[in-house]
């Protein structure tokens, strides 16, 4: 069993040392909780659980604490992919739900598995997800001061369970100040992708991640025989050509864990039952 989670990018210039330490502590606690959960649940159930815990922590730009868009409204996106079935489900630009990732997970049973905007919200309401405002005063203050921290704080989780199955989940409040209707990478196969060989979650500038098809490329390269490092190196070299800003976390079917970012640094934690790593 293996687990790796990320909490988006961290920049010393626009976030304080206290925030950095708080994020590291939070990631450590959530990685540990999620690992224990993985002992009795599948990778698919665990990535949703881990991402819901990250969404509940207002330190991150996902669920509670999401960034506000240019028109003053929060719209969130999240997706989950089961490596075994190779099915993805997601919500794009959903409003007023506490845990977009749990709505995304619920959609896995439907024929129509990716819903956007009011359709996503209507589905959530009809399936028992209560109305919930994810706005926190800090984000409103930032919005009013026209401060944009560039969406730093998107969250993701990749897990490998005891049956050797992989899954991935990613959730975001977006870039901040975006034009209403903008589509984040997080609920696309560029930002969140898995099959039986590898699973990858990204964070960074969604437009760069979509242009580079980052998660899909890494997973495809591992499927075709590259190891994780080779797959990341090649994909990040291609990202560099477009001066792309992105980071990714991954696990392969053999339990190898990997992460890389194009600009330092992504905050993440991994746990394999023995060894704990918390980085940024
Ligand atoms: N990838 C997210 C987006 O562009 C933002 C982030 O990861 O920080 O919507």
Boltz pocket constraint, residues with backbone or C-beta under 6 A from the ligand:
constraints:
  - pocket:
      binder: B
      contacts: [[A, 8], [A, 9], [A, 150], [A, 151], [A, 152], [A, 153], [A, 154], [A, 172], [A, 173], [A, 174], [A, 175], [A, 183], [A, 184], [A, 185], [A, 186], [A, 202], [A, 203], [A, 204], [A, 205], [A, 206], [A, 207]]
      max_distance: 6.0
